[in-house]
Amino acid sequence: MAKKTTKKKTTSKAKPKTKAKSNVKAKIKRPSFKLSNQQKLIFGSFLIIIGVLLFISFLSFVFTGKEDQSVLSNFPERTDQYKNWASQLGAWVSEFFITKGFGLPSFIFAGLLFLSGVYVTLNLNKVKLRKHWIWGTLIVIWLSILFGFFTHKYDVLGGTIGFEMNQFFQDYSGKAGTILLLLFGLIAYLAIRFKVTGDTIVNSFKRAKKSIKEDLQAENTTNEPVVTFDNSLTDEAEAIKSAFEIPLENKEPTISNHSKPNPKKEVVAEELTMEVTEKPKEETVDTPELTMEVDTVEEEKSESDNLADKLVEDFGHFDPTLELGKYQFPTLDLLKKYHNEGISIDQEELEENKNRIVETLSNYKIGITSIKATIGPTVTLYEIVPDAGIRISKIKNLEDDIALSLAALGIRIIAPIPGKGTIGIEVPNKNSTIVSMRSVIASQKFQKSDMQLPIAFGKTISNETFVVDLAKMPHMLMAGATGQGKSVGLNAVLTSLLYKKHPAEVKFVLVDPKKVELTLFNKIERHYLAKLPDSEDAIITDNTKVINTLNSLCIEMDNRYEMLKNAFCRNIAEYNAKFKARKLNPNDGHAFLPYIVLVVDEFADLIMTAGKEVETPIARLAQLARAIGIHLIIATQRPSVNVITGIIKANFPARIAFRVTSKIDSRTILDGSGADQLIGRGDMLYTQGNELIRIQCAFVDTPEVEKITEFIGSQKAYPDAHLLPEYVGEEGGTNLDIDISDRDKLFRDAAELIVTAQQGSASLLQRKLKLGYNRAGRIIDQLEAAGIVGNFEGSKARQVLVPDLASLDQLLDNE
Ligand SMILES: Nc1ncnc2c1ncn2[C@@H]1O[C@H](COP(=O)(O)OP(=O)(O)OP(=O)(O)O)[C@@H](O)[C@H]1O
């Protein structure tokens, strides 16, 4: 039975692989046809000339086409004499377009070509040009059918296409049907292109009717003052005019002076009506013109929306990848294929394990009603349904006995399997297979995922590719004893992101105290890495420098929150979508925000050398950074409680455990046992708060990572790595005799802020007073000179020496 199910699975997996492969290739190649300005001029003028030539040929064909018919069949004979002004070619092209094509409407094509030339030469909006072509072609077809309606044979009026299409329509719907179809086409065109609505038509009829009425009235009552209104007044004006008829008549003395139609007075009257259009609404409430007003109100848009729409219409959506427009994603063939990939079924082994499980359980008087096996890359899951009335805890307690009888390491009992109502016994396969990075990257699940930061970790026990979104996690803790696959796991995470995200969309901050694990990523520094402005290497190997980077990330986080607040967005996805739709002005400090992924390898080492100082910024980032696109991945060999403290654990819901040596370590990382029963070599447990999922991590070797980074590194890059905000913590306050008169204008504000917050940090000033790095640093020096803050204490905030605002006032007044 087991054989059947697994066979099915393996064959069904084979197909998507190849499909996905082509899918990747399609994604990877992104051709772009960008012309330089000179090329645009050449191409544009070429199009203009072709347009003019076509026009001349067509025009001449109308007069000379018949005469050239006799020689057309000899084309391209050089000796023949053509009457067409553009000779052979002109006659031939015109014959093709006009007689064999769309008839006289083909002139529009000449116009479109000419227009295209102008657009290309002057570098005008391509979206509009596309619209012209679409509408132009539709008009050509419509006119061609219309002209074809009036002809009874192929001729120049509607061309062959017009005539044939007409015949086609007439055969099916008769003459009346064809006319109605054409009429429908016209109406649809007017409605879509010129936004004509039922109301507009009704109103224009009414307007025409009124103006005729007015004309008649004007003739009958030439002596009345009211007739000074112009006939071309709008409906609204008419309504208001009637509303004001009485007051105007009452002001007889002034109006009677101008009883004769006077052009100046007409203007005055018109202006008067224009000004009061809104006010007399109530008087005109029963007039049909009101519907027009409602229409305009409906279509009204806010100014910024209009501007954004216009910008999008003119330039399209903002494309953050444009700066590296020719960037090519790494190809699949950079990743290795392994010979021992794919699941092989050992029927004997399956049968043997089944018998042993049944036997062991029956020794303890546990009967089984059914047993089912699911073969994964490293372990096989035996799902059993025990007889009714058997307590689950009884089976769970037999874990060691079953392990003993199967003589295998890494047996894990899941009792019960959540949502299934069965009990699972995971038994390692004798021959485990490698899950290659290539197979998970090529999987449809990964390729088609629309996650923000998709990570293909490996394959689950049922051999499905396991893909998760780092943006949703939103931070990840990874632990495992040495040599169990942590570094490979980190590489799998980074590789997944490199295969899916453009350099403009994601940046990595890499901390590698071991100095060797992540060095390969140096090659992609200017594509994908982020660093502090003054640092030389993007990958941080010195633990003391990590604190600056972490604090800088905190500043970046605060800055991003400020930007999100100003843009009225709740998270980075909304913000970036708004920015792409050109609704946020870069001049107001807005910019496209890439995701930032902070990877810390050997976190225990970091805590040991840099002490608790790293814990605060890490905890801050973990608590707050999820919405603004900063995600943390922290890996450690020793998951002891003094490394993974409560505050860190609480903020890292997603945990990954490779094999650990003790149950206690497993409990620290997973809040339960299990990680101690894994078999190592990439065998891992993943949890995001609820159930544990056993996964075989995808294997990506160092040469593969090297090939990928070389592939990316050899392409055009940004001028520098992505720069993080400067962090001033390291700057020492030395200049203690700063002149009082030289103090910064914001000195007092800064002093009050620092005393109120009781925190002597320059980054606080930067944030709250919106200062640059240098100015905030100078103010801190001045505060130190004034005795308000203490000495520079490394990366810690300075001590504040003044307890409250009253003391501060006293101190400054005494100076
Ligand atoms: N997913 C995997 N599939 C197959 N083999 C693996 C996998 N992950 C790791 N291994 C094997 O385990 C070895 C050690 O892995 P890795 O270097 O990732 O361990 P580590 O946990 O980072 O160790 P350390 O903490 O000492 O750096 C690898 O060289 C490889 O042979």
The ligand as a Tripos MOL2 file, in Angstrom:
@<TRIPOS>MOLECULE
LIG
   31    33     1     0     0
SMALL
NO_CHARGES

@<TRIPOS>ATOM
      1 N1         20.7480   19.8010    4.7080 N.pl3     1 LIG1
      2 C1         21.8060   18.9960    4.7120 C.ar      1 LIG1
      3 N2         21.8030   17.8930    3.9530 N.ar      1 LIG1
      4 C2         22.8670   17.0720    3.9720 C.ar      1 LIG1
      5 N3         23.9650   17.2770    4.6990 N.ar      1 LIG1
      6 C3         24.0360   18.3390    5.4620 C.ar      1 LIG1
      7 C4         22.9480   19.2680    5.5050 C.ar      1 LIG1
      8 N4         23.2720   20.2450    6.3540 N.ar      1 LIG1
      9 C5         24.5030   19.9610    6.8130 C.ar      1 LIG1
     10 N5         24.9530   18.8350    6.2990 N.ar      1 LIG1
     11 C6         26.2640   18.1990    6.5750 C.3       1 LIG1
     12 O1         26.6900   18.6130    7.8450 O.3       1 LIG1
     13 C7         27.9250   19.3050    7.7690 C.3       1 LIG1
     14 C8         27.9690   20.4450    8.7690 C.3       1 LIG1
     15 O2         27.0060   21.4010    8.4610 O.3       1 LIG1
     16 P1         27.1550   22.9110    8.9120 P.3       1 LIG1
     17 O3         28.4970   23.4410    8.5410 O.co2     1 LIG1
     18 O4         26.0030   23.6490    8.4090 O.co2     1 LIG1
     19 O5         27.0600   22.7610   10.4530 O.3       1 LIG1
     20 P2         26.9630   23.8760   11.5510 P.3       1 LIG1
     21 O6         25.7950   23.5420   12.3890 O.co2     1 LIG1
     22 O7         26.9880   25.2060   10.9320 O.co2     1 LIG1
     23 O8         28.2650   23.6690   12.3650 O.3       1 LIG1
     24 P3         29.0700   24.7800   13.1130 P.3       1 LIG1
     25 O9         28.1510   25.3380   14.1150 O.co2     1 LIG1
     26 O10        30.2250   24.0370   13.6940 O.co2     1 LIG1
     27 O11        29.4870   25.7520   12.0660 O.co2     1 LIG1
     28 C9         28.0010   19.7750    6.3250 C.3       1 LIG1
     29 O12        29.3150   19.8950    5.8810 O.3       1 LIG1
     30 C10        27.2670   18.6930    5.5690 C.3       1 LIG1
     31 O13        28.1270   17.6480    5.2490 O.3       1 LIG1
@<TRIPOS>BOND
     1     1     2 1
     2     2     3 ar
     3     2     7 ar
     4     3     4 ar
     5     4     5 ar
     6     5     6 ar
     7     6     7 ar
     8     6    10 ar
     9     7     8 ar
    10     8     9 ar
    11     9    10 ar
    12    10    11 1
    13    11    12 1
    14    11    30 1
    15    12    13 1
    16    13    14 1
    17    13    28 1
    18    14    15 1
    19    15    16 1
    20    16    17 2
    21    16    18 1
    22    16    19 1
    23    19    20 1
    24    20    21 2
    25    20    22 1
    26    20    23 1
    27    23    24 1
    28    24    25 2
    29    24    26 1
    30    24    27 1
    31    28    29 1
    32    28    30 1
    33    30    31 1
@<TRIPOS>SUBSTRUCTURE
     1 LIG1         1 GROUP 0 **** ****
